[in-house]
């Protein structure tokens, strides 16, 4: 389940920007990633309510993927009609289909967590110890589709693989959406085989707030959880920045006057290079039980926040040629800590802190604050910064990239220092 869940996302998340630039939507890259945040403000919470009250989470997971996959295949079909390397004639319809697909996909991340936690607990397993090795298969799936999309080529009706530069690689074309949509449909079928996750029994009369699942918001009444969710939103502002712009940034070096940089392996295989981030992520997931039990949520979150500082800073200092590419690699290595020590640990923390009757709703709330409010504001702000300092020149987004990355690093540093000073969770008994 986790393998397919994140394979769907990995097919387009880190390379979509390269296609959008060629499709005439380069200046709207930030909006495409912000859309994921906007729908995450309400869709995961709504679907969490449905999973808590009406439909078993593993069934709802499949239904959401059925719709997400169908709409994503619609995006692919619009690309087919436009042709390889051509601008989309109907950009509005493409954006609408993409928005609908993402609206049904984003809740599935929280639903997959809820399903996994429910099945593990019913089998007497420890979520802190046993969930991370399962979740790591999600990262493996993400990497697998990243590699596939980076190397796969569709040209003159023929399919092939290559590491050489080719404008018809999936990472530059609409075929990435076909891969994502097809895998969503596969996960829909697979979800029919998942064990049941019974809905909690209703006890007595319920208030309107409980019926709507809004009682998850009562977590804001405690200072610890309120600060946790607020800083989750602030850290969430970092989540989609490199997903949206790392690909166009690294690929932009192909437009460099320096032949060694323009022809470098990294500049011509941006998606493959950034997949190191997900390899690091897979390894870091396995370290979460040790760090979470030994140091607690605050230290783990702080490690994530300062890892974001290095993630952005190394991008600002590096380049695709030796030795600068080593800084790109280091940026990808620290991404594992930056992403996992926040997202996966946060999901486990929320599951431990809330009541059984609101677990799915609470996961949806965490998703809303991070991938919703935080990611939306952060992505749009990052888009304004990038569009101010950089511009599309032909197929490449060129400009003062270093300034952009240092601004992002400075923001992450401020968030990390503030979190260290303000968040003081009670130690477990």
C-alpha positions as CSV (number, residue, x, y, z in Angstrom):
1,X,0.0,0.0,0.0
2,X,2.7,2.5,1.0
3,X,4.8,1.6,-2.1
4,X,1.9,2.4,-4.5
5,X,0.7,5.4,-2.5
6,X,4.0,7.3,-2.9
7,X,4.8,5.9,-6.4
8,X,1.7,7.8,-7.6
9,X,3.2,11.0,-6.2
10,X,6.8,10.4,-7.3
11,X,5.9,10.1,-11.0
12,X,5.3,13.9,-11.3
13,X,6.0,15.8,-8.0
14,X,9.7,16.6,-8.6
15,X,9.7,16.9,-12.4
16,X,6.4,18.5,-13.2
17,X,8.0,21.9,-13.4
18,X,10.2,20.9,-16.3
19,X,7.0,20.0,-18.3
20,X,5.1,23.1,-17.3
21,X,7.8,25.3,-18.6
22,X,7.5,23.7,-22.0
23,X,3.7,23.7,-21.9
24,X,3.5,27.4,-21.5
25,X,2.8,27.3,-17.8
26,X,6.2,28.1,-16.4
27,X,5.2,31.2,-14.5
28,X,2.4,29.2,-12.8
29,X,4.7,26.5,-11.3
30,X,4.2,27.9,-7.8
31,X,0.4,27.7,-8.3
32,X,0.5,24.0,-9.3
33,X,2.2,23.2,-6.1
34,X,0.1,25.7,-4.1
35,X,-3.0,23.9,-5.4
36,X,-1.8,20.8,-3.5
37,X,-1.7,23.0,-0.4
38,X,-5.1,24.7,-1.0
39,X,-7.0,21.4,-1.4
40,X,-5.1,20.0,1.7
41,X,-6.6,22.7,3.8
42,X,-10.0,21.0,3.6
43,X,-9.9,17.7,1.7
44,X,-7.8,15.6,4.2
45,X,-10.0,16.8,7.1
46,X,-13.2,16.1,5.3
47,X,-12.1,12.7,4.2
48,X,-10.8,12.0,7.8
49,X,-14.3,12.8,9.0
50,X,-15.8,10.4,6.5
51,X,-13.3,7.7,7.5
52,X,-14.0,8.2,11.2
53,X,-17.8,8.2,10.9
54,X,-19.0,6.5,7.7
55,X,-16.6,4.6,5.4
56,X,-13.7,2.4,6.4
57,X,-10.4,4.2,5.7
58,X,-9.0,1.5,3.5
59,X,-12.1,1.6,1.3
60,X,-12.1,5.4,1.1
61,X,-8.4,5.3,0.2
62,X,-9.3,3.2,-2.9
63,X,-12.2,5.4,-3.9
64,X,-10.1,8.6,-3.7
65,X,-7.4,7.0,-5.9
66,X,-10.0,5.9,-8.4
67,X,-11.0,9.6,-8.9
68,X,-7.4,10.9,-8.6
69,X,-6.2,8.5,-11.3
70,X,-9.0,9.3,-13.7
71,X,-8.5,13.0,-13.5
72,X,-4.7,12.6,-13.8
73,X,-5.2,10.5,-17.0
74,X,-7.3,13.4,-18.3
75,X,-4.2,15.7,-17.9
76,X,-2.2,13.2,-19.8
77,X,-4.8,13.1,-22.6
78,X,-4.7,16.9,-23.0
79,X,-0.9,16.6,-23.4
80,X,-1.3,13.9,-26.0
81,X,-3.7,16.2,-28.0
82,X,-1.2,19.1,-27.8
83,X,1.7,16.9,-28.9
84,X,5.3,16.5,-27.5
85,X,7.1,19.7,-26.9
86,X,4.1,21.9,-27.7
87,X,2.2,24.4,-25.5
88,X,-1.2,23.2,-24.2
89,X,-4.0,24.8,-26.2
90,X,-6.5,24.4,-23.3
91,X,-4.5,25.4,-20.2
92,X,-7.6,26.1,-18.1
93,X,-9.0,22.6,-18.5
94,X,-5.6,21.1,-17.8
95,X,-5.4,23.1,-14.5
96,X,-9.0,22.1,-13.6
97,X,-8.3,18.4,-14.1
98,X,-5.0,18.6,-12.2
99,X,-6.7,20.3,-9.3
100,X,-9.4,17.6,-9.1
101,X,-6.8,14.9,-9.2
102,X,-4.8,16.4,-6.5
103,X,-7.9,17.2,-4.4
104,X,-8.6,13.4,-4.2
105,X,-5.0,12.4,-3.9
106,X,-3.9,14.6,-1.0
107,X,-6.3,13.0,1.6
108,X,-4.9,9.5,0.7
109,X,-1.7,10.3,2.5
110,X,-3.5,10.7,5.8
111,X,-5.9,7.8,5.0
112,X,-2.9,5.5,4.3
113,X,-1.5,6.4,7.7
114,X,-4.8,5.8,9.4
115,X,-5.2,2.4,7.6
116,X,-1.6,1.4,8.5
117,X,-1.9,2.4,12.2
118,X,-5.3,0.6,12.5
119,X,-4.1,-2.7,11.0
120,X,-0.9,-2.7,13.0
121,X,-2.7,-2.1,16.3
122,X,-5.3,-4.8,15.6
123,X,-2.4,-7.2,15.2
124,X,-0.8,-6.1,18.5
125,X,2.2,-4.2,17.0
126,X,3.9,-1.0,18.1
127,X,3.3,1.9,15.6
128,X,6.5,3.7,16.7
129,X,8.7,0.6,16.1
130,X,6.8,-1.2,13.3
131,X,5.4,1.6,11.1
132,X,8.6,3.2,9.9
133,X,10.0,0.0,8.2
134,X,6.6,-0.2,6.4
135,X,6.5,3.5,5.5
136,X,10.0,3.2,4.0
137,X,8.4,1.2,1.2
138,X,6.5,4.3,0.3
139,X,9.8,6.1,-0.3
140,X,11.1,3.2,-2.3
141,X,8.0,3.5,-4.5
142,X,8.6,7.3,-4.9
143,X,12.2,6.6,-6.0
144,X,11.2,3.9,-8.4
145,X,8.8,6.2,-10.3
146,X,11.3,9.1,-10.2
147,X,14.0,6.9,-11.8
148,X,11.5,5.5,-14.3
149,X,10.3,9.0,-15.4
150,X,13.9,10.3,-15.5
151,X,15.1,7.6,-17.9
152,X,11.9,6.7,-19.9
153,X,11.6,8.2,-23.4
154,X,8.5,8.2,-25.7
155,X,9.6,9.1,-29.2
156,X,7.9,8.5,-32.5
157,X,5.6,6.0,-31.0
158,X,8.5,4.0,-29.5
159,X,9.5,3.5,-25.9
160,X,13.1,3.3,-24.6
161,X,15.4,4.2,-21.7
162,X,18.3,6.5,-21.6
163,X,20.4,8.7,-19.3
164,X,21.5,11.0,-22.1
165,X,19.8,14.3,-22.7
166,X,16.5,13.9,-24.7
167,X,13.6,16.4,-24.8
168,X,11.2,13.5,-25.0
169,X,12.1,12.0,-21.6
170,X,9.0,11.5,-19.4
171,X,10.4,14.1,-17.0
172,X,10.0,16.8,-19.7
173,X,6.6,15.5,-21.1
174,X,3.0,14.7,-20.3
175,X,3.9,11.0,-19.9
176,X,4.7,11.5,-16.2
177,X,0.9,12.1,-15.7
178,X,0.1,8.8,-17.4
179,X,2.4,6.9,-15.1
180,X,0.8,8.6,-12.0
181,X,-2.8,8.1,-13.2
182,X,-2.2,4.4,-14.0
183,X,-0.7,3.7,-10.6
184,X,-3.6,5.3,-8.9
185,X,-5.9,2.9,-10.6
186,X,-3.7,0.0,-9.6
187,X,-3.9,1.1,-5.9
188,X,-7.7,1.4,-6.2
189,X,-7.8,-2.2,-7.2
190,X,-5.2,-3.2,-4.5
191,X,-7.2,-1.4,-1.8
192,X,-10.0,-3.9,-2.3
193,X,-7.7,-6.6,-0.8
194,X,-6.7,-4.7,2.3
195,X,-7.8,-5.9,5.8
196,X,-10.9,-4.2,7.2
197,X,-10.4,-1.2,9.5
198,X,-13.7,-1.0,11.5
199,X,-15.2,2.3,12.2
200,X,-15.4,3.1,15.9
201,X,-18.7,2.3,17.6
202,X,-21.0,5.3,18.2
203,X,-21.7,5.7,21.9
204,X,-24.8,7.7,22.9
205,X,-25.8,11.0,21.3
206,X,-23.2,13.1,19.5
207,X,-23.0,16.8,19.1
208,X,-23.1,18.5,15.7
209,X,-19.3,19.2,16.1
210,X,-18.7,15.5,16.8
211,X,-20.9,14.4,13.9
212,X,-18.8,16.7,11.5
213,X,-15.5,15.6,13.0
214,X,-14.7,19.1,14.1
215,X,-13.9,17.9,17.6
216,X,-10.3,17.2,16.3
217,X,-9.9,21.0,16.5
218,X,-10.2,20.8,20.3
219,X,-6.5,19.7,20.2
220,X,-5.8,23.5,19.8
221,X,-7.0,24.0,23.4
222,X,-3.8,22.6,24.8
223,X,-0.7,24.8,24.4
224,X,1.5,21.9,23.4
225,X,-0.7,20.8,20.5
226,X,-1.5,24.3,19.4
227,X,2.2,25.2,19.1
228,X,2.9,21.8,17.4
229,X,0.3,22.5,14.7
230,X,1.4,26.2,14.3
231,X,5.0,25.2,13.8
232,X,3.9,22.3,11.6
233,X,2.4,24.9,9.3
234,X,5.5,27.1,9.4
235,X,7.7,24.1,8.6
236,X,5.2,23.0,6.0
237,X,6.1,26.2,4.1
238,X,9.4,24.5,3.2
239,X,7.9,21.3,1.9
240,X,7.1,22.0,-1.7
241,X,9.8,24.6,-2.4
242,X,12.5,22.1,-3.7
243,X,9.8,19.8,-5.2
244,X,8.7,22.7,-7.3
245,X,11.9,24.4,-8.2
246,X,14.8,21.9,-7.7
247,X,14.2,20.4,-11.1
248,X,14.0,23.6,-13.1
249,X,16.9,25.0,-11.1
250,X,19.3,22.1,-11.8
251,X,18.1,21.9,-15.4
252,X,18.7,25.6,-15.9
253,X,22.4,24.9,-15.9
254,X,22.0,23.4,-19.3
255,X,21.7,27.0,-20.5
256,X,25.1,27.9,-18.9
257,X,27.8,29.4,-21.1
258,X,30.2,27.0,-19.4
259,X,30.2,23.8,-21.6
260,X,31.4,21.6,-18.7
261,X,28.4,22.7,-16.6
262,X,25.9,22.6,-19.4
263,X,26.8,19.1,-20.5
264,X,27.2,17.7,-17.0
265,X,25.4,14.5,-16.0
266,X,23.5,16.3,-13.1
267,X,22.2,19.1,-15.4
268,X,20.8,16.6,-17.8
269,X,19.4,14.2,-15.2
270,X,17.9,16.5,-12.6
271,X,15.2,14.0,-11.5
272,X,17.7,11.2,-11.1
273,X,20.0,13.5,-9.0
274,X,17.2,14.7,-6.7
275,X,16.1,11.1,-6.2
276,X,19.1,10.9,-3.8
277,X,16.8,12.9,-1.5
278,X,14.3,10.0,-1.4
279,X,17.1,7.4,-0.9
280,X,18.2,9.4,2.1
281,X,14.5,9.6,3.2
282,X,14.2,5.8,3.1
283,X,17.2,5.4,5.3
284,X,16.2,8.2,7.7
285,X,12.7,6.7,8.2
286,X,14.4,3.6,9.8
287,X,16.2,5.9,12.3
288,X,13.0,7.5,13.5
289,X,12.1,5.0,16.2
290,X,15.6,5.4,17.8
291,X,15.6,9.2,17.8
292,X,11.9,9.6,18.7
293,X,12.1,7.3,21.7
294,X,15.5,8.6,22.9
295,X,15.1,12.3,22.3
296,X,11.4,13.0,21.9
297,X,9.4,15.0,19.4
298,X,11.0,18.4,20.1
299,X,14.6,17.3,19.3
300,X,13.4,15.4,16.3
301,X,11.5,18.4,14.9
302,X,14.5,20.7,15.6
303,X,16.7,18.3,13.6
304,X,14.3,18.6,10.7
305,X,14.1,22.4,10.8
306,X,17.9,22.9,10.8
307,X,18.2,20.2,8.1
308,X,16.0,22.5,5.9
309,X,18.6,25.3,6.4
310,X,21.3,23.0,5.0
311,X,19.0,21.7,2.2
312,X,18.5,25.2,0.8
313,X,22.0,26.5,1.6
314,X,23.8,23.7,-0.2
315,X,21.6,24.3,-3.3
316,X,22.6,28.0,-3.2
317,X,26.4,27.2,-3.0
318,X,26.6,24.3,-5.5
319,X,26.6,23.7,-9.2
320,X,26.2,20.5,-11.4
321,X,30.0,20.2,-12.2
322,X,32.7,18.9,-9.9
323,X,33.2,19.8,-7.1
324,X,30.1,21.9,-6.8
325,X,27.9,18.9,-7.5
326,X,29.0,17.4,-4.1
327,X,27.0,20.2,-2.4
328,X,24.0,19.2,-4.5
329,X,24.4,15.7,-3.2
330,X,24.8,16.9,0.4
331,X,21.6,18.9,0.0
332,X,19.8,15.7,-1.1
333,X,21.3,13.7,1.8
334,X,20.1,16.1,4.5
335,X,16.6,16.1,2.8
336,X,15.9,12.7,4.4
337,X,16.2,14.3,7.9
338,X,14.4,17.4,6.8
339,X,11.3,15.6,5.5
340,X,11.1,12.4,7.6
341,X,11.9,13.7,11.0
342,X,9.0,16.1,10.5
343,X,6.3,14.3,8.5
344,X,6.6,10.8,9.7
345,X,7.4,11.6,13.3
346,X,4.6,14.2,13.3
347,X,2.1,11.6,12.2
348,X,3.2,9.2,14.9
349,X,3.1,12.0,17.5
350,X,-0.5,13.0,16.6
351,X,-1.6,9.4,16.7
352,X,-0.2,9.0,20.2
353,X,-1.7,12.3,21.5
354,X,-5.3,12.1,20.4
355,X,-8.3,10.0,21.3
356,X,-9.2,6.9,19.2
357,X,-12.5,8.5,18.1
358,X,-10.7,11.4,16.3
359,X,-7.5,9.7,15.1
360,X,-8.4,10.0,11.4
361,X,-9.7,13.5,11.8
362,X,-6.5,14.5,13.7
363,X,-4.3,13.1,10.9
364,X,-6.3,15.1,8.5
365,X,-5.8,18.2,10.6
366,X,-2.1,17.6,10.7
367,X,-2.1,17.2,6.9
368,X,-4.2,20.4,6.6
369,X,-1.7,22.5,8.7
370,X,1.4,21.1,6.9
371,X,0.5,20.3,3.3
372,X,-2.4,22.7,3.4
373,X,-1.9,26.0,5.1
374,X,1.9,25.8,5.3
375,X,2.6,24.5,1.9
376,X,0.2,26.9,0.2
377,X,1.6,30.0,1.8
378,X,5.2,28.8,1.4
379,X,4.9,27.8,-2.2
380,X,3.2,31.0,-3.3
381,X,5.8,33.1,-1.4
382,X,8.6,31.0,-3.0
383,X,7.0,31.5,-6.4
384,X,7.0,35.3,-6.0
385,X,10.7,35.2,-4.9
386,X,11.8,33.0,-7.8
387,X,9.8,35.0,-10.4
388,X,11.3,38.2,-9.0
389,X,14.9,37.0,-9.3
390,X,14.6,34.5,-12.2
391,X,12.7,34.3,-15.6
392,X,12.1,31.8,-18.3
393,X,14.5,32.2,-21.2
394,X,13.5,29.5,-23.8
395,X,13.3,26.2,-22.0
396,X,15.3,27.3,-18.9
397,X,14.5,29.3,-15.8
398,X,17.6,31.5,-15.4
399,X,18.5,34.2,-12.9
400,X,19.8,34.9,-9.4
401,X,19.1,31.4,-8.0
402,X,21.6,31.7,-5.2
403,X,19.8,34.7,-3.7
404,X,16.5,32.7,-3.7
405,X,18.0,29.7,-1.9
406,X,19.6,31.8,0.7
407,X,16.3,33.5,1.4
408,X,14.7,30.1,1.9
409,X,17.5,29.0,4.2
410,X,17.2,32.1,6.3
411,X,13.4,31.5,6.8
412,X,14.0,27.9,8.0
413,X,16.7,29.1,10.4
414,X,14.3,31.6,12.0
415,X,11.6,28.9,12.4
416,X,14.0,26.5,14.0
417,X,15.3,29.0,16.5
418,X,11.7,30.1,17.4
419,X,10.6,26.5,17.8
420,X,13.5,25.8,20.2
421,X,12.5,28.7,22.4
422,X,8.8,28.2,22.4
423,X,7.9,24.5,22.2
424,X,8.2,22.6,25.5
425,X,6.2,19.3,25.5
426,X,5.9,17.3,28.7
427,X,8.1,14.4,28.9
428,X,6.4,11.0,28.8
429,X,6.0,9.2,32.1
